Amino acid sequence: MEPDVRVRLVWPAPGYLSGYIDALRRGWSPDNLRPEAANEELQAIARNSSTFLAGLVDKEAAGPPIKLPDGSLVPRLPGYRRWMWDGEFCGSIGLRWCPGTSALPAYCLGHIGYSVVPWKQRRGYATAALRELLAEARAIGLAYVDITTDPTNVPSQRVVLANGGVLVDSFRKPEQYGALDGLRFRIDLA
Protein backbone atom coordinates (compact mmCIF):
# COMPACT_ATOMS: atom_id res chain seq x y z
CA MET A 1 0.00 0.00 0.00
CA GLU A 2 1.33 3.43 -0.91
CA PRO A 3 1.70 5.62 2.20
CA ASP A 4 -0.80 8.41 2.71
CA VAL A 5 1.20 11.59 2.06
CA ARG A 6 -0.87 13.51 4.61
CA VAL A 7 0.89 11.92 7.59
CA ARG A 8 3.97 13.63 9.01
CA LEU A 9 6.11 13.30 12.11
CA VAL A 10 5.88 15.98 14.77
CA TRP A 11 7.80 16.45 18.00
CA PRO A 12 5.68 15.84 21.09
CA ALA A 13 4.37 19.27 22.14
CA PRO A 14 1.50 20.78 24.11
CA GLY A 15 -0.48 21.54 20.95
CA TYR A 16 -0.65 17.82 20.09
CA LEU A 17 -1.08 16.48 23.62
CA SER A 18 -4.89 16.36 23.72
CA GLY A 19 -4.92 13.97 20.75
CA TYR A 20 -2.34 11.77 22.44
CA ILE A 21 -4.37 11.70 25.66
CA ASP A 22 -7.51 10.83 23.70
CA ALA A 23 -5.75 7.87 22.06
CA LEU A 24 -4.50 6.60 25.43
CA ARG A 25 -8.01 6.90 26.91
CA ARG A 26 -9.43 4.98 23.94
CA GLY A 27 -7.20 2.01 24.78
CA TRP A 28 -4.24 2.56 22.46
CA SER A 29 -0.76 2.05 23.95
CA PRO A 30 2.53 3.36 22.55
CA ASP A 31 4.16 0.17 23.84
CA ASN A 32 2.83 -2.96 22.15
CA LEU A 33 4.73 -5.12 24.66
CA ARG A 34 3.36 -3.33 27.73
CA PRO A 35 -0.30 -2.31 27.29
CA GLU A 36 -0.29 -0.96 30.85
CA ALA A 37 2.06 1.76 29.59
CA ALA A 38 -1.03 3.71 28.46
CA ASN A 39 -2.25 4.15 32.04
CA GLU A 40 1.27 4.92 33.26
CA GLU A 41 1.56 7.68 30.67
CA LEU A 42 -1.85 9.13 31.52
CA GLN A 43 -0.75 9.30 35.16
CA ALA A 44 2.55 10.96 34.20
CA ILE A 45 0.71 13.54 32.07
CA ALA A 46 -1.66 14.27 34.96
CA ARG A 47 1.30 14.80 37.33
CA ASN A 48 3.15 17.18 35.03
CA SER A 49 2.52 17.34 31.31
CA SER A 50 5.62 19.46 30.61
CA THR A 51 7.88 16.92 32.30
CA PHE A 52 6.14 14.09 30.44
CA LEU A 53 6.66 15.76 27.05
CA ALA A 54 10.29 16.59 27.81
CA GLY A 55 10.93 12.95 28.75
CA LEU A 56 9.88 11.74 25.31
CA VAL A 57 12.96 13.37 23.79
CA ASP A 58 16.05 12.19 25.67
CA LYS A 59 18.99 12.21 23.28
CA GLU A 60 21.42 12.16 26.22
CA ALA A 61 19.81 9.22 28.09
CA ALA A 62 19.43 11.45 31.16
CA GLY A 63 16.07 10.00 32.19
CA PRO A 64 15.27 7.15 34.56
CA PRO A 65 15.80 3.47 33.71
CA ILE A 66 13.41 1.73 31.31
CA LYS A 67 10.88 -0.81 32.56
CA LEU A 68 10.85 -4.02 30.49
CA PRO A 69 7.74 -6.19 30.07
CA ASP A 70 8.72 -8.38 33.03
CA GLY A 71 9.02 -5.31 35.27
CA SER A 72 12.82 -5.31 35.41
CA LEU A 73 14.69 -2.04 34.94
CA VAL A 74 17.54 -1.48 32.49
CA PRO A 75 19.69 1.56 31.65
CA ARG A 76 18.05 4.06 29.33
CA LEU A 77 19.55 4.53 25.88
CA PRO A 78 19.61 7.85 24.05
CA GLY A 79 16.44 8.17 22.05
CA TYR A 80 13.22 9.95 21.33
CA ARG A 81 9.66 9.54 20.19
CA ARG A 82 7.94 11.36 17.36
CA TRP A 83 4.20 11.46 16.87
CA MET A 84 2.38 10.68 13.64
CA TRP A 85 0.03 13.50 12.68
CA ASP A 86 -2.47 13.91 9.84
CA GLY A 87 -4.38 16.77 11.41
CA GLU A 88 -4.94 14.62 14.47
CA PHE A 89 -2.89 12.13 16.45
CA CYS A 90 -2.24 8.88 14.53
CA GLY A 91 0.49 7.02 16.40
CA SER A 92 4.01 7.06 17.73
CA ILE A 93 7.42 6.01 16.44
CA GLY A 94 10.60 5.94 18.46
CA LEU A 95 14.33 5.69 17.81
CA ARG A 96 17.00 4.58 20.30
CA TRP A 97 20.71 3.97 19.86
CA CYS A 98 24.06 3.47 21.57
CA PRO A 99 26.51 6.31 20.94
CA GLY A 100 29.46 5.33 18.78
CA THR A 101 28.03 2.05 17.50
CA SER A 102 25.09 0.65 15.59
CA ALA A 103 24.96 -2.37 17.92
CA LEU A 104 22.44 -2.49 20.77
CA PRO A 105 22.64 -4.15 24.20
CA ALA A 106 20.97 -7.57 24.46
CA TYR A 107 18.06 -6.16 26.47
CA CYS A 108 17.08 -3.82 23.60
CA LEU A 109 15.31 -5.70 20.81
CA GLY A 110 15.60 -3.00 18.14
CA HIS A 111 16.40 0.58 17.24
CA ILE A 112 12.89 1.53 16.17
CA GLY A 113 9.43 0.78 17.50
CA TYR A 114 6.13 2.13 16.24
CA SER A 115 2.43 1.87 16.87
CA VAL A 116 -0.49 3.33 14.92
CA VAL A 117 -3.85 3.89 16.61
CA PRO A 118 -6.35 1.21 15.46
CA TRP A 119 -8.70 3.72 13.82
CA LYS A 120 -5.87 4.99 11.55
CA GLN A 121 -4.35 1.63 10.55
CA ARG A 122 -4.11 0.34 6.97
CA ARG A 123 -3.45 3.81 5.56
CA GLY A 124 0.32 3.48 5.10
CA TYR A 125 1.08 5.71 8.08
CA ALA A 126 3.64 3.40 9.70
CA THR A 127 5.41 2.94 6.35
CA ALA A 128 5.65 6.70 5.83
CA ALA A 129 6.72 7.35 9.44
CA LEU A 130 9.45 4.72 9.28
CA ARG A 131 10.73 6.14 5.98
CA GLU A 132 11.02 9.59 7.58
CA LEU A 133 12.67 8.27 10.74
CA LEU A 134 15.29 6.35 8.75
CA ALA A 135 16.71 9.66 7.50
CA GLU A 136 17.05 10.78 11.13
CA ALA A 137 18.79 7.52 12.09
CA ARG A 138 21.22 8.02 9.21
CA ALA A 139 21.91 11.60 10.39
CA ILE A 140 22.76 10.28 13.89
CA GLY A 141 25.44 8.15 12.22
CA LEU A 142 23.87 4.71 12.41
CA ALA A 143 25.05 2.33 9.69
CA TYR A 144 21.92 0.21 10.09
CA VAL A 145 18.84 -0.20 12.23
CA ASP A 146 17.36 -3.42 13.53
CA ILE A 147 13.60 -3.77 13.92
CA THR A 148 11.96 -6.80 15.48
CA THR A 149 8.45 -8.13 15.04
CA ASP A 150 6.46 -11.11 16.18
CA PRO A 151 6.27 -13.85 13.53
CA THR A 152 2.49 -13.35 13.31
CA ASN A 153 2.68 -9.55 12.87
CA VAL A 154 2.57 -9.56 9.08
CA PRO A 155 1.45 -5.90 8.77
CA SER A 156 4.55 -4.73 10.68
CA GLN A 157 6.77 -6.97 8.58
CA ARG A 158 5.32 -5.35 5.44
CA VAL A 159 6.15 -1.90 6.83
CA VAL A 160 9.78 -2.91 7.37
CA LEU A 161 10.09 -4.65 4.00
CA ALA A 162 8.60 -1.62 2.21
CA ASN A 163 11.45 0.43 3.69
CA GLY A 164 14.22 -1.89 2.50
CA GLY A 165 14.33 -4.23 5.47
CA VAL A 166 15.84 -7.68 5.12
CA LEU A 167 15.08 -10.59 7.44
CA VAL A 168 18.29 -11.26 9.39
CA ASP A 169 17.13 -14.06 11.67
CA SER A 170 14.43 -15.60 13.74
CA PHE A 171 15.34 -15.67 17.41
CA ARG A 172 14.10 -16.32 20.92
CA LYS A 173 13.45 -13.11 22.83
CA PRO A 174 15.21 -12.75 26.20
CA GLU A 175 13.36 -13.86 29.34
CA GLN A 176 12.43 -10.23 30.14
CA TYR A 177 10.28 -10.32 27.00
CA GLY A 178 8.70 -13.70 27.74
CA ALA A 179 11.16 -15.88 25.78
CA LEU A 180 8.84 -15.76 22.77
CA ASP A 181 9.79 -16.15 19.13
CA GLY A 182 10.74 -13.04 17.19
CA LEU A 183 11.95 -11.95 13.78
CA ARG A 184 14.81 -9.48 13.36
CA PHE A 185 14.96 -7.30 10.27
CA ARG A 186 17.80 -4.97 9.32
CA ILE A 187 17.71 -1.85 7.21
CA ASP A 188 21.11 -0.70 5.98
CA LEU A 189 21.54 3.06 6.07
CA ALA A 190 25.03 3.40 4.58
N, C-alpha and C positions, 0 to 999 in steps of 0.2 A: 504494500500500500504506500502510495506517495504521501509524505508528511504534509500536514496542513500547514501552509505557510503563515497562518495567523498566529501560531504559537511562538513565543519568545521566552528567553530566560531573563528573569529579573532578580536583583539582589533582595533578600528579605528586608522589608521596610514597613514602617507603620501604615502607609497607604494601602498595602496589600494584606495586612494582618487579619482584617475581618473575614476575608475569603478563606484564609488558612484556618482560622478558628471554626468557621462554618463547616469546612471539610472534616476537621477533627470531630466535631459534634455529630456529624452524619455517619461516623464510623470508619472513616478512612484513617490509615496510619502511615506515616512516612517510613516506617520500619516494618517491612514485610516479614521479618523474623521475630519481631516483638510487638504484637498488636497493642499491648498495654502501653506502648510508647505514646499513643494518642492521648490517653488520660494524663500521663506524666507531663506531656507538653502543655496541655490545657492548664494544669496546675502551675507550671512554671510561668506561663503567660499571665495568669491571674496574680501571681506573686509580684512580677515585675516584667512587663512586656519589653521594655528597653533592654534589660539584661538578657532576656530570652533571645531577642533578635540579634544582639551582639554576639551571643554564643554560637550562632549558626555560621558565623564566618570567623574561623580560628586558624589562620594561616601560620601561626607560631606554636600551635599546640599548647596554649597557655591554660586551657580549660581543665576541668576535672577529668578523672579517668572515665572510660567508656564502659557501660554495662552491657555484657554479652547476653545472649538469650538464656543462659543458665544462671544468670545473676552475678557471675564473677566480674571483676573489674580489671581492665587492662589499660596500659598507658595510651593516652590520646595521641593520635597522629595529626600533623598539620592537615587542614582540610576546610571545606566549606560546603554549604548547600545553596543551591539556586532554586527559585520557584518557577514553574511553568505557568505562563500567563497568556490568555487569549482574549483579555478583557475581563476575565475573572480567573480565580485560582484553578489550576488544572492538575498540579502535582509537584513533585520535588525530585531533584537530582543532586547527588553529592559526589564530591571528589576528595580523596584522601591520598597521601603519599608519604614517603620517607625521604627527607632531604638527602641529596647526593646519590640516590640510587632509584632504580625503577622497581626493585624488589620490595616486597612487603613482609612484615613479620607473620609467623604462622597463624596467629590469632586473627589476622585480618584477611578475609576471604577474597577481597577484590578492591580495586582502586575506585570503582564507580558503582553506585547503587541508585536506583530510581523507582518511583512509584507514581502512577497516574490515578487520579480519583476515578472510581468506577463509572461515573456518569460522563466521563470524557475519554474513555478508552476506545480503541479501534479507530482513532482519527489520525494516527501517525505522530502523535505528540511525543512519545518516548523516543522514537527514531530521530525526530528533529532535535530534541533536547540533547540527546547523546551526541549527535553530529556537532552541535555547537560547543558542548563541553570538551570534546576531543581537541579542539583548537586551543582551549585553555590549558589542557593537560600538556600539550606540546609546548606551549609557551613557558610552562613551569620547568621544562627540561626533561620530561619523562620520555624515554625511548619507546615505551609501550604501556598499555594499561591492560590489566586482567579484570574480567568481569565474570562472576559465577552465577549460575542459575540452577534451579532444580531440574532434573531430567524431564519432568512433566510440564515445565513452564515453557511451552512452545512459543507463545507470543513474545516473551522476553528474548528467547533465542533468536527469533526473527529480527528483533530490534538490533541485536548485536551483529548478526550476520549482514544486515543491511548497511551497517557502518564499517564493514571490512573485517569483522571478527572471524577468527579461525578457531575451531575447537582444538584445544591443546591436550586436554585429558579429562577423563572422568575420575573422580576421587571420592574418598570418604571424608566428610567434614569432621573437624576436631570435635571432641566430646562436648565442648562448650556450646556447639551448635547442634547437638543431638546425634552426632555420628551418623548422619544421613548421607545418602548419595548426592553428589553434585557434579556439575559440568563446569569446566574452566575454559573460557574463551580468551583469546588475546587479540588485541588490536595494535599493530605496529604503528608508531607515530613518526619514525625516522624518515 
